[in-house]
Amino acid sequence: MRYEIREKIYNNPNALKYLRENSSWYKKLNRGAKVEEMLAEMKERYGLRFRDKVDKLSTGIDLINAFMNVTKE
């Protein structure tokens, strides 16, 4: 694996964890797959995308709103 790819992965604990859980990516990265593809898949799997963060925030706000409505009644 190229040094630049290893450096990107080892500087990101989530990427390193994902690579260890999905060992097929070792072969793909050694054969020329882009590390960005692996990182995108990792973000989707762990819920680290912007869309996922907005969904979590929205769920939290809805939960707080539900508690506020219960205490008003």
C-alpha positions as CSV (number, residue, x, y, z in Angstrom):
1,M,0.0,0.0,0.0
2,R,1.3,3.4,-0.9
3,Y,2.7,5.6,1.9
4,E,0.1,8.4,1.3
5,I,-2.8,6.0,1.6
6,R,-1.4,4.5,4.8
7,E,-0.9,8.0,6.2
8,K,-4.5,9.0,5.5
9,I,-5.8,5.8,7.1
10,Y,-3.6,5.8,10.2
11,N,-4.4,9.5,10.9
12,N,-8.1,8.7,11.0
13,P,-9.1,6.3,13.8
14,N,-12.5,5.6,12.2
15,A,-10.9,4.7,8.9
16,L,-8.4,2.4,10.6
17,K,-11.2,0.7,12.5
18,Y,-13.2,0.3,9.3
19,L,-10.3,-1.1,7.4
20,R,-9.6,-3.7,10.1
21,E,-13.3,-4.7,10.1
22,N,-13.4,-4.9,6.3
23,S,-10.2,-6.6,5.3
24,S,-11.2,-6.8,1.6
25,W,-10.2,-3.1,1.4
26,Y,-6.6,-4.0,1.9
27,K,-6.6,-5.9,-1.4
28,K,-8.6,-3.1,-3.2
29,L,-6.3,-0.4,-2.0
30,N,-3.2,-2.3,-3.0
31,R,-4.6,-2.8,-6.4
32,G,-5.2,0.9,-7.0
33,A,-8.7,1.6,-5.6
34,K,-9.0,5.2,-4.3
35,V,-8.9,5.7,-0.6
36,E,-11.8,8.2,-0.9
37,E,-14.1,5.4,-1.9
38,M,-13.3,3.5,1.2
39,L,-13.7,6.7,3.3
40,A,-17.1,7.4,1.7
41,E,-18.2,3.9,2.5
42,M,-16.9,4.2,6.0
43,K,-18.8,7.5,6.6
44,E,-22.0,5.9,5.3
45,R,-21.6,2.8,7.5
46,Y,-20.8,4.8,10.7
47,G,-23.3,7.6,10.1
48,L,-20.7,10.3,9.8
49,R,-22.1,12.1,6.7
50,F,-23.7,15.5,7.0
51,R,-27.1,14.1,6.2
52,D,-26.8,11.6,9.1
53,K,-25.8,14.3,11.5
54,V,-28.8,16.4,10.5
55,D,-31.1,13.4,11.0
56,K,-29.7,12.8,14.5
57,L,-30.2,16.5,15.4
58,S,-33.7,16.4,14.0
59,T,-34.5,13.3,16.0
60,G,-33.2,14.9,19.2
61,I,-35.2,18.1,18.6
62,D,-38.4,16.0,18.0
63,L,-37.7,14.1,21.3
64,I,-37.3,17.3,23.2
65,N,-40.5,18.7,21.6
66,A,-42.4,15.5,22.6
67,F,-41.3,15.9,26.2
68,M,-42.3,19.6,26.2
69,N,-45.7,18.7,24.9
70,V,-46.2,16.0,27.6
71,T,-45.3,18.4,30.4
72,K,-47.6,21.1,29.1
73,E,-50.7,18.9,29.3
